[in-house]
Amino acid sequence: MKESHDFGFVYEEILRELQSAGSSGEFYTPRAVTEFMAQMIKPKLGEKMADFACGTGGFITSWLGQLQKQVSTTADAKQLDNSIYGIEKKPFPYLLCVTNMLLHDIEIPNIYHANSLRHNLLDYTDDDKFDVILMNPPYGGHEDKSIQGFFPDDLASSETADLFLSVIMYRLKKNGRAAVIIPDGFLFGTDNTKVAIKKKLLEEFHLHTVVRMPSSVFNPYTSITTNILFFENTHPTNETWFYRLDMPQGYKHFSKTKPMKVEHFAPVVE
């Protein structure tokens, strides 16, 4: 038992070392960020979470870590096992993710090798929806032109992050909660599709918090400034709390040797 836990820890380190940016802009979300998002989303036993571009499973393991604190019986443990759902389209990260789940004692990992964008948005039913969605969608990736055919005309973007946001909105249960990392391009983009997606987000969901992260969080893989959106499928947005998280004292920028730590989020948590 102890050996498998030690190996799980070693495996996490290996995954961290593998964080190389690929051709479609995928990279490892720093552990501090997934931990902060999972902590603020406040998991509850009995809820199901999803990540539709789960990579090696960073958000899922952070979710399991938060939920583990509520497990006291075998029935609770079973609920924990059944609380996750992940999709990854690239074979290698998919394999790493399944192994990651097995090392976290999830006997039958609910992880699928598929492309979440290749499904007609309007075909989703309540059975395809989740209580919580935690994600860092790939940005700047290139999808087949045919992918846009799966989306309503006003939401059919050529940018992967925009498409994923539409998928999230269609697959979040009533009263469900989501925390999603989105690049500046989405937040400040003014083309018709981005405007339509943002309009849908604000008119149908409660976007209660935007946390702007320091630009070097994903160094050295990208310097794109990113934002974490926290929203709920409850009522239209009436007020959004916007927080700009600055570099901690003594840091010029984050790097591989000086990565972001979960305690750097303390001012936001407070």
C-alpha positions as CSV (number, residue, x, y, z in Angstrom):
1,M,0.0,0.0,0.0
2,K,2.8,2.4,1.0
3,E,4.8,1.5,-2.1
4,S,1.9,2.3,-4.4
5,H,1.5,5.7,-2.7
6,D,5.2,6.4,-3.0
7,F,5.0,5.4,-6.6
8,G,2.0,7.7,-7.1
9,F,4.1,10.6,-5.8
10,V,7.0,9.7,-8.1
11,Y,4.6,9.5,-11.0
12,E,3.3,13.0,-10.3
13,E,6.9,14.2,-10.4
14,I,7.4,12.5,-13.8
15,L,4.2,14.1,-15.1
16,R,5.5,17.5,-13.9
17,E,8.7,16.9,-15.8
18,L,6.8,16.0,-19.0
19,Q,5.2,19.4,-19.2
20,S,6.3,20.2,-22.7
21,A,4.1,22.3,-25.0
22,G,3.0,20.4,-28.0
23,S,1.7,21.5,-31.4
24,S,-1.8,22.3,-30.2
25,G,-0.9,24.3,-27.2
26,E,-1.3,21.6,-24.6
27,F,0.7,21.8,-21.4
28,Y,0.5,20.8,-17.9
29,T,-1.6,23.0,-15.6
30,P,0.6,23.8,-12.6
31,R,-0.4,21.9,-9.5
32,A,-0.9,25.1,-7.5
33,V,-3.6,26.2,-10.0
34,T,-5.5,22.9,-10.1
35,E,-5.4,22.7,-6.2
36,F,-6.7,26.3,-5.8
37,M,-9.5,25.7,-8.3
38,A,-10.6,22.4,-6.7
39,Q,-10.4,24.0,-3.3
40,M,-12.6,27.0,-4.2
41,I,-15.2,24.8,-6.1
42,K,-15.8,23.0,-2.7
43,P,-16.5,19.4,-3.8
44,K,-19.2,17.4,-2.1
45,L,-19.6,13.7,-1.9
46,G,-22.2,12.5,-4.4
47,E,-21.3,15.1,-7.0
48,K,-19.8,14.2,-10.4
49,M,-17.0,16.3,-11.9
50,A,-15.8,16.4,-15.5
51,D,-12.8,17.6,-17.5
52,F,-13.3,17.4,-21.2
53,A,-9.6,17.8,-22.1
54,C,-8.1,16.2,-19.1
55,G,-4.5,15.7,-20.2
56,T,-2.7,13.7,-17.6
57,G,-5.5,14.2,-15.0
58,G,-4.2,17.2,-12.9
59,F,-7.7,18.6,-12.2
60,I,-9.1,15.2,-11.5
61,T,-6.4,14.3,-8.9
62,S,-6.9,17.7,-7.2
63,W,-10.6,17.1,-7.1
64,L,-10.1,13.6,-5.6
65,G,-7.6,15.1,-3.0
66,Q,-10.3,17.6,-1.8
67,L,-13.1,15.1,-1.8
68,Q,-11.0,12.4,0.0
69,K,-11.2,14.5,3.2
70,Q,-15.0,13.7,3.3
71,V,-14.6,9.9,3.0
72,S,-15.2,7.9,6.1
73,T,-17.1,4.7,5.0
74,T,-16.8,2.2,2.2
75,A,-20.0,3.8,0.7
76,D,-18.2,7.2,0.7
77,A,-15.2,5.6,-1.0
78,K,-17.5,4.2,-3.7
79,Q,-19.0,7.7,-4.3
80,L,-15.5,9.1,-4.6
81,D,-14.6,6.4,-7.2
82,N,-17.7,7.3,-9.2
83,S,-17.3,11.1,-9.0
84,I,-14.9,11.6,-12.0
85,Y,-15.2,11.8,-15.7
86,G,-12.4,12.7,-18.2
87,I,-11.9,12.8,-21.9
88,E,-8.6,13.2,-23.7
89,K,-8.1,13.0,-27.4
90,K,-4.3,12.4,-27.5
91,P,-3.3,8.8,-26.9
92,F,-0.2,9.5,-24.8
93,P,-1.7,11.9,-22.2
94,Y,-4.7,9.6,-22.1
95,L,-2.6,6.6,-21.2
96,L,-0.7,8.7,-18.6
97,C,-4.0,9.8,-17.1
98,V,-5.5,6.3,-16.8
99,T,-2.3,5.2,-15.0
100,N,-2.5,8.3,-12.8
101,M,-6.0,7.3,-11.8
102,L,-5.0,3.7,-11.0
103,L,-2.2,5.0,-8.8
104,H,-4.8,7.1,-7.0
105,D,-6.8,3.9,-6.2
106,I,-9.5,4.5,-8.8
107,E,-10.1,0.9,-9.8
108,I,-12.2,1.6,-12.9
109,P,-11.2,5.0,-14.2
110,N,-13.9,6.8,-16.0
111,I,-11.5,8.3,-18.6
112,Y,-12.2,8.1,-22.3
113,H,-10.0,8.5,-25.4
114,A,-12.1,10.7,-27.6
115,N,-12.5,14.3,-28.9
116,S,-15.1,16.1,-26.8
117,L,-15.7,18.7,-29.6
118,R,-16.8,16.0,-32.0
119,H,-20.4,15.7,-30.7
120,N,-23.4,17.7,-31.7
121,L,-24.0,20.3,-28.9
122,L,-27.7,20.2,-29.3
123,D,-27.8,16.4,-28.7
124,Y,-26.7,16.6,-25.1
125,T,-29.3,15.4,-22.6
126,D,-29.5,15.7,-18.8
127,D,-27.6,12.4,-18.5
128,D,-24.6,14.1,-20.2
129,K,-24.4,16.9,-17.7
130,F,-22.3,17.3,-14.6
131,D,-22.4,19.0,-11.2
132,V,-18.9,20.4,-11.5
133,I,-16.6,21.1,-14.4
134,L,-12.9,21.9,-13.8
135,M,-10.9,22.6,-16.9
136,N,-8.0,24.3,-18.7
137,P,-9.2,24.0,-22.3
138,P,-6.4,23.9,-25.0
139,Y,-6.0,27.3,-26.7
140,G,-4.8,28.1,-30.1
141,G,-5.3,24.5,-31.2
142,H,-6.3,23.7,-34.7
143,E,-9.3,21.5,-35.1
144,D,-10.7,20.2,-38.4
145,K,-13.0,22.7,-40.1
146,S,-15.7,20.0,-39.8
147,I,-15.8,20.4,-36.0
148,Q,-17.6,23.7,-36.4
149,G,-20.5,21.7,-37.9
150,F,-21.2,20.3,-34.4
151,F,-21.9,23.8,-33.0
152,P,-24.8,26.2,-33.5
153,D,-23.9,28.8,-36.1
154,D,-23.5,31.7,-33.7
155,L,-21.1,29.6,-31.4
156,A,-19.0,28.0,-34.2
157,S,-15.6,29.4,-33.5
158,S,-12.2,28.4,-35.0
159,E,-10.6,28.8,-31.6
160,T,-10.6,25.6,-29.4
161,A,-10.9,27.5,-26.1
162,D,-14.1,29.1,-27.4
163,L,-15.6,25.8,-28.5
164,F,-14.8,24.2,-25.2
165,L,-16.5,27.0,-23.3
166,S,-19.7,26.3,-25.3
167,V,-19.4,22.5,-24.5
168,I,-19.0,23.4,-20.8
169,M,-22.2,25.6,-20.9
170,Y,-24.2,22.8,-22.6
171,R,-22.9,20.2,-20.1
172,L,-23.2,21.9,-16.8
173,K,-26.2,20.8,-14.7
174,K,-28.8,23.2,-13.4
175,N,-27.2,24.7,-10.2
176,G,-23.9,23.2,-11.3
177,R,-20.5,25.0,-10.8
178,A,-17.6,25.5,-13.1
179,A,-14.0,26.8,-12.9
180,V,-12.3,27.3,-16.2
181,I,-9.0,28.8,-17.3
182,I,-9.4,31.1,-20.3
183,P,-6.8,33.2,-22.2
184,D,-7.1,37.0,-22.6
185,G,-8.1,36.4,-26.3
186,F,-11.4,35.1,-25.1
187,L,-12.0,37.8,-22.5
188,F,-11.2,40.7,-24.7
189,G,-11.9,39.3,-28.2
190,T,-14.7,41.2,-30.0
191,D,-15.4,39.0,-33.1
192,N,-19.1,38.0,-33.4
193,T,-18.6,34.4,-32.2
194,K,-16.7,35.4,-29.0
195,V,-19.3,38.0,-28.3
196,A,-22.1,35.5,-28.8
197,I,-20.4,33.0,-26.4
198,K,-19.9,35.7,-23.8
199,K,-23.4,36.9,-24.1
200,K,-24.7,33.4,-23.5
201,L,-22.4,33.0,-20.5
202,L,-23.6,36.3,-18.9
203,E,-27.3,36.0,-19.7
204,E,-27.7,32.3,-18.8
205,F,-25.0,31.7,-16.1
206,H,-23.9,33.5,-13.0
207,L,-20.2,34.5,-13.7
208,H,-19.5,35.5,-10.1
209,T,-15.7,35.6,-10.1
210,V,-12.8,36.3,-12.5
211,V,-9.3,35.8,-11.2
212,R,-6.6,37.2,-13.4
213,M,-3.4,35.2,-13.0
214,P,0.2,36.6,-13.3
215,S,1.5,36.2,-16.9
216,S,4.3,33.8,-16.2
217,V,2.2,31.1,-14.5
218,F,2.7,28.8,-17.5
219,N,6.3,29.7,-18.1
220,P,8.3,28.7,-20.0
221,Y,5.7,27.2,-22.3
222,T,3.6,30.3,-22.9
223,S,3.4,33.8,-21.7
224,I,-0.2,34.2,-22.6
225,T,-2.1,35.9,-19.7
226,T,-4.8,33.7,-18.4
227,N,-7.9,34.1,-16.2
228,I,-9.9,31.7,-14.1
229,L,-13.6,32.1,-14.6
230,F,-15.9,30.7,-11.8
231,F,-19.5,30.5,-12.8
232,E,-22.8,28.7,-11.8
233,N,-25.8,27.5,-13.8
234,T,-28.2,29.4,-11.5
235,H,-29.3,32.8,-12.8
236,P,-28.1,35.5,-15.1
237,T,-24.9,37.4,-14.0
238,N,-25.7,40.5,-12.0
239,E,-22.3,41.2,-10.5
240,T,-18.8,39.9,-11.1
241,W,-16.0,40.1,-8.6
242,F,-12.7,40.7,-10.5
243,Y,-9.4,40.0,-8.8
244,R,-6.0,40.6,-10.2
245,L,-3.4,38.3,-8.6
246,D,0.0,40.0,-8.8
247,M,3.4,38.4,-8.5
248,P,4.3,37.5,-5.0
249,Q,7.0,39.6,-3.3
250,G,10.5,38.6,-4.2
251,Y,9.4,37.0,-7.5
252,K,10.2,38.7,-10.8
253,H,8.4,35.9,-12.7
254,F,7.6,32.2,-12.2
255,S,9.9,29.6,-13.8
256,K,10.6,25.9,-13.8
257,T,12.8,26.2,-10.8
258,K,10.5,28.8,-9.1
259,P,7.0,27.6,-9.9
260,M,3.8,29.1,-8.5
261,K,2.8,27.6,-5.2
262,V,-0.6,27.1,-3.8
263,E,0.1,29.6,-1.0
264,H,0.5,32.3,-3.6
265,F,-3.3,32.2,-4.0
266,A,-3.8,33.1,-0.3
267,P,-4.8,36.7,-1.0
268,V,-7.6,35.5,-3.4
269,V,-8.8,32.8,-1.0
270,E,-9.0,35.4,1.7
